[in-house]
Amino acid sequence: MTMKRGLLGDQSGMSLVFALLVVFTLLSLTVASLLATTSDLKITSNYQTGMQALLTAQSGIEHAKEAVNELGVASNCQSEIVANWSSVFGTGSQTVVGYPLLSYSVTAVADAVDPVNYMVLRSTGQAPNESLRFVDARVKIDVVFSPGAIYLPGDIVDPNFNGNKFLVDGHDTDLNGTTHPANDVPGITAHSQAGVDSVINQLSSGQVDNVIGLGGMPSVKMADGFTASQLLNQITPAILASPGVVTNPTLNGNDTFGTCNSSTTTPQITHFTGDVTVNGTLNGCGILVVDNSLTISGNANFDGLIIVKGTTVIGKNPSDTTVQGNTTIMGAVWTTDLQLTVGGSASVTYSSQALAIANTLVPGGVVKKRVKLIAWKDS
């Protein structure tokens, strides 16, 4: 009997040890599983926040590029943009709208090979878990541009649109009709939101599809371009100081002020110091500057840049409310006065090609250029 009790005792002890081993094994497996799960969650979280930081840095590049393109570059990235980066874009961190935990900062650095025509935008994106990602983007000076097919640099505008046959088109179109969607601009832009609101409020429901371009219909946007003061005191004087300006030519009813077509390209700077009314036929190419008001109620075709310091009336008889004439403008119109009237069968179509032709008339150029992304590296 004693031996039996000893044997049973040993078996009980072994069973206890075995049970404890099983418990410890299960506990170890549980702990290992929990650790693996935690590690997986941490890896997943780090991957997610890392991607957030990368996308945020990329957003910073796009934001900075658009800020540069709002101002444009005349001829030198280093002196115009890199040296003035604090005023062009700012040096502080910027939060992504709607995502307060995501932020980016961007700096502009002179290109090591060609600092005049190229520059590097460096963006740092930050996300939760102290995630940081970096993007370097090399950009170059590209095509000339206007803030819009029609740009209103004044803080207040008083527009008027007549009829339903006019067209203001911000789609970039060559003189032969070829389009370049990557270079599109809004149909009408204003330097202030009040100006944008005035334009939109004056467009009837049947006229909204007459103003097209970047941003849908009506294509009316605010642009952080040059001001009316800069246009009057810097841009226009630079144009008029160029060689070959033709001042106050006689209007005979069938006039040509420069030509640009498939066979001949001889643009001209034409300057009128008073009011101008075109009720006959006018053809022109280059730059037209009018110190006071411009009224086009006849037939006119002009390729290039039109700058009007006073009231601009296109496609409307100035003495009554009738709309008349057939005006086609390829390029851009910049007008600083409070009043803009577009009607009749007037057509103003944005053309970077026509602006490039006009730009050749001014030493160093007067119409600024966009920048284009050509290389990208993230880390």
C-alpha positions in Angstrom: 0.0 0.0 0.0 2.8 2.4 0.7 4.3 1.8 -2.7 1.0 2.5 -4.4 0.7 5.8 -2.5 4.2 6.8 -3.6 3.5 6.0 -7.2 0.3 8.0 -7.1 2.1 10.9 -5.5 4.8 10.9 -8.2 2.1 10.8 -10.9 0.3 13.7 -9.4 3.5 15.8 -9.2 4.3 15.0 -12.8 0.8 16.0 -13.8 1.1 19.3 -12.0 4.5 20.0 -13.7 3.0 19.1 -17.0 0.0 21.3 -16.4 2.3 24.2 -15.4 4.4 23.7 -18.5 1.3 23.8 -20.7 0.1 27.0 -18.9 3.5 28.6 -19.3 3.7 27.6 -23.0 0.2 29.0 -23.6 1.1 32.2 -21.7 4.3 32.5 -23.7 2.4 32.1 -27.0 -0.1 34.7 -25.8 2.6 37.2 -24.9 4.4 36.5 -28.2 1.2 37.0 -30.1 0.4 40.2 -28.3 4.0 41.5 -29.0 3.7 40.6 -32.7 0.3 42.2 -32.9 1.7 45.4 -31.2 4.7 45.4 -33.5 2.5 44.9 -36.6 0.3 47.8 -35.4 3.3 50.0 -34.8 4.8 49.1 -38.2 1.4 49.8 -39.9 1.1 53.1 -38.0 4.6 54.2 -38.9 4.0 53.3 -42.6 0.7 55.3 -42.6 2.2 58.4 -41.0 5.3 58.1 -43.2 3.0 58.1 -46.3 1.1 61.1 -44.8 4.4 63.0 -44.3 5.4 62.2 -47.9 2.1 63.3 -49.4 2.2 66.4 -47.2 5.7 67.2 -48.6 4.4 66.7 -52.1 1.5 69.1 -51.4 4.0 71.7 -50.2 5.8 71.4 -53.6 2.6 72.0 -55.5 1.6 74.9 -53.3 5.0 76.5 -53.7 5.0 76.0 -57.5 1.5 77.7 -57.8 2.7 80.6 -55.5 5.6 81.1 -57.9 3.3 80.9 -60.9 0.9 83.5 -59.4 3.7 86.0 -59.6 5.6 84.6 -62.6 9.3 84.9 -63.4 10.5 87.5 -65.9 14.0 86.1 -66.6 15.9 85.1 -63.5 14.9 82.5 -60.9 17.6 83.3 -58.4 17.2 87.1 -58.2 13.4 87.1 -58.5 12.3 84.1 -56.6 15.1 82.5 -54.5 16.3 85.8 -53.1 12.8 86.9 -52.2 11.4 83.6 -51.0 10.1 85.0 -47.7 7.7 87.3 -49.5 6.9 84.9 -52.4 5.9 82.0 -50.2 7.1 82.5 -46.6 9.5 80.5 -44.5 7.3 79.2 -41.7 5.5 75.9 -41.5 2.0 75.7 -43.0 -0.8 73.3 -41.9 -2.8 71.3 -44.4 -6.3 72.7 -44.5 -8.6 70.4 -42.5 -5.7 68.3 -41.2 -4.1 70.1 -38.3 -1.6 67.3 -37.5 -0.1 67.6 -41.0 2.2 70.4 -41.9 4.9 71.4 -44.5 7.6 74.0 -45.0 9.2 74.8 -48.4 12.4 76.6 -49.3 13.7 77.7 -52.7 17.4 77.0 -53.4 19.5 78.2 -56.4 20.1 75.5 -58.9 23.7 74.3 -58.9 24.0 74.1 -62.7 21.8 77.0 -64.1 20.5 79.3 -61.3 19.0 81.8 -63.9 16.6 79.4 -65.6 16.2 76.7 -62.9 15.7 76.4 -59.1 15.1 73.7 -56.6 12.1 73.7 -54.3 12.7 71.7 -51.0 9.7 70.6 -49.0 9.6 69.0 -45.6 6.4 67.2 -44.7 5.6 66.4 -41.0 2.9 63.9 -39.7 2.2 62.3 -36.3 4.7 59.9 -34.6 7.4 62.5 -35.6 7.3 61.3 -39.1 9.3 63.4 -41.5 9.6 63.1 -45.3 11.5 65.3 -47.8 10.9 66.1 -51.4 13.3 68.0 -53.8 11.8 69.3 -57.0 13.8 70.9 -59.8 11.7 73.5 -61.8 12.5 75.6 -64.8 11.2 78.7 -66.4 8.5 77.8 -69.0 5.9 79.6 -71.1 4.7 83.2 -70.7 1.3 83.7 -69.1 -1.3 86.1 -68.0 -3.3 85.7 -64.8 -6.4 85.4 -67.0 -7.6 86.0 -70.6 -8.9 89.3 -69.0 -7.2 90.4 -65.9 -8.5 93.2 -63.7 -5.7 94.3 -61.3 -7.8 97.0 -59.6 -9.3 96.3 -56.2 -12.8 97.3 -57.4 -14.4 96.7 -60.8 -17.8 97.5 -62.3 -18.3 95.0 -65.1 -21.2 94.9 -67.6 -22.0 92.0 -70.0 -24.3 92.5 -72.9 -26.1 89.9 -74.9 -25.3 86.2 -75.2 -22.8 86.0 -78.1 -19.6 87.1 -76.4 -16.9 84.7 -75.3 -14.1 85.0 -72.8 -12.0 81.8 -73.0 -9.0 80.9 -70.8 -8.0 77.8 -72.7 -4.5 78.4 -74.1 -4.9 78.4 -77.9 -2.3 79.0 -80.6 -3.0 81.2 -83.5 -3.6 78.1 -85.6 -6.2 76.8 -83.2 -3.9 74.2 -81.4 -4.8 74.1 -77.7 -2.5 73.5 -74.7 -4.6 72.4 -71.7 -1.6 72.4 -69.3 -1.3 76.1 -69.8 -5.0 77.1 -69.3 -5.9 80.1 -67.1 -9.2 81.4 -65.9 -11.3 83.4 -68.3 -11.5 86.4 -66.1 -9.4 87.1 -63.0 -9.4 90.0 -60.5 -6.9 91.1 -58.0 -9.5 91.1 -55.2 -12.4 88.9 -54.1 -14.7 91.9 -54.3 -13.7 92.2 -58.0 -14.5 88.5 -58.6 -17.8 88.8 -56.8 -18.7 91.9 -59.0 -18.0 89.9 -62.2 -20.0 86.9 -61.1 -22.9 88.9 -59.9 -23.1 90.7 -63.3 -23.2 87.5 -65.3 -26.8 86.3 -65.9 -27.7 82.7 -65.8 -27.6 82.6 -69.6 -24.1 84.2 -69.7 -22.2 82.0 -67.2 -21.1 79.6 -70.0 -19.7 82.5 -72.0 -16.8 82.8 -69.6 -14.8 79.5 -69.7 -11.3 78.3 -68.8 -9.6 76.9 -65.8 -12.0 76.2 -62.9 -15.2 75.6 -64.8 -18.1 77.9 -65.6 -18.1 80.8 -65.0 -14.3 80.7 -65.1 -13.9 83.7 -62.8 -11.1 83.6 -60.1 -9.0 85.8 -57.9 -5.3 86.0 -58.9 -2.4 87.2 -56.8 -0.9 88.9 -59.8 0.5 92.4 -60.2 -1.5 95.3 -58.9 -3.0 98.3 -60.8 -0.2 100.4 -59.4 2.5 98.0 -60.7 0.9 97.9 -64.1 0.7 101.7 -64.4 4.0 102.6 -62.8 6.3 99.7 -63.7 5.0 97.4 -66.5 3.6 100.0 -68.9 6.6 102.4 -68.6 8.9 99.5 -69.4 6.8 98.7 -72.5 6.7 102.3 -73.7 10.5 102.7 -73.2 11.1 99.9 -75.7 12.4 100.8 -79.2 9.9 101.1 -82.1 6.9 102.4 -80.2 4.3 103.9 -82.6 2.4 106.7 -80.8 -1.1 107.9 -81.8 -1.3 106.5 -85.3 -4.2 107.8 -87.4 -7.3 105.7 -87.5 -8.6 105.6 -91.1 -11.2 102.8 -90.7 -9.0 100.1 -92.1 -5.9 99.9 -90.0 -3.1 97.5 -89.4 -0.8 97.8 -86.3 1.6 94.9 -86.7 1.0 91.4 -88.3 1.6 87.8 -87.2 0.4 85.0 -89.4 1.8 81.9 -91.0 4.0 83.9 -93.4 4.8 87.1 -91.6 5.5 88.0 -88.0 6.1 91.7 -87.5 4.6 92.7 -84.1 4.4 96.3 -83.1 3.9 98.4 -79.9 1.1 100.8 -80.5 0.4 103.6 -78.0 -2.6 105.8 -77.9 -2.4 108.7 -75.4 -6.1 109.5 -75.4 -9.5 107.9 -75.9 -9.7 105.4 -78.8 -12.8 104.3 -80.7 -12.6 101.6 -83.3 -15.7 101.5 -85.4 -14.1 100.4 -88.7 -11.7 97.5 -89.3 -8.5 97.0 -87.3 -5.9 94.3 -87.5 -3.0 94.2 -85.1 -0.3 92.1 -83.5 2.0 92.9 -80.6 1.2 95.3 -77.7 -1.6 97.9 -77.7 -1.5 100.5 -74.9 -4.3 102.9 -74.4 -3.9 105.7 -71.8 -7.6 106.5 -71.5 -10.7 104.5 -72.8 -10.8 101.9 -75.5 -14.0 101.2 -77.4 -14.2 98.5 -80.1 -17.5 98.5 -81.8 -16.3 97.6 -85.3 -14.5 94.6 -86.6 -11.1 94.0 -85.0 -8.6 91.2 -84.9 -5.7 91.6 -82.5 -3.0 89.1 -81.4 -1.0 89.9 -78.3 -1.4 92.0 -75.3 -3.9 94.9 -74.8 -3.4 97.2 -71.8 -6.1 99.8 -71.1 -5.8 102.4 -68.3 -9.4 103.6 -68.7 -12.8 102.1 -69.5 -12.7 99.1 -71.8 -15.7 98.5 -74.0 -15.5 95.5 -76.4 -18.3 94.7 -78.9 -20.8 97.4 -77.9 -21.9 100.8 -79.4 -20.8 103.4 -76.9 -23.8 105.7 -77.6 -26.6 103.2 -76.9 -27.2 99.6 -75.8 -26.9 97.9 -79.1 -24.2 95.3 -79.6 -22.3 95.3 -82.8 -19.1 94.4 -84.5 -17.0 91.2 -84.5 -14.0 91.5 -82.3 -11.4 88.7 -81.9 -8.6 89.1 -79.5 -6.0 86.3 -79.1 -3.6 86.8 -76.1 -4.8 88.8 -73.1 -6.5 92.0 -72.0 -5.4 93.9 -68.9 -7.6 96.8 -67.9 -7.2 99.0 -64.7 -10.4 101.0 -64.8 -13.5 100.2 -62.8 -15.6 99.6 -65.9 -15.4 96.7 -68.2 -18.1 96.0 -70.8 -18.1 93.0 -73.1 -20.8 92.3 -75.6 -21.7 91.6 -79.2 -19.8 88.8 -80.8 -16.6 89.8 -79.0 -14.2 87.0 -78.4 -11.2 87.2 -76.0 -9.2 84.0 -76.1 -6.0 83.4 -74.0 -3.0 82.6 -76.1 0.5 82.1 -74.6 1.9 82.0 -78.2 0.5 85.5 -78.9 1.9 86.8 -75.6 5.3 85.3 -76.4 5.3 87.2 -79.7 4.4 90.4 -77.9 7.1 89.7 -75.3 9.8 89.9 -78.0 9.1 93.6 -78.4 10.4 94.5 -74.9 14.1 94.0 -74.0 14.1 91.3 -71.3 10.4 90.7 -71.7 7.5 92.2 -69.9 5.0 89.3 -69.7 6.2 87.0 -67.0 6.6 83.2 -67.3 5.4 80.2 -65.4 7.7 77.5 -64.0 7.4 73.8 -64.8 8.4 70.7 -62.8 11.1 68.7 -64.5 12.6 66.4 -61.8 11.4 65.0 -58.5 13.2 63.2 -55.6 11.8 62.1 -52.2 13.4 60.8 -49.1 
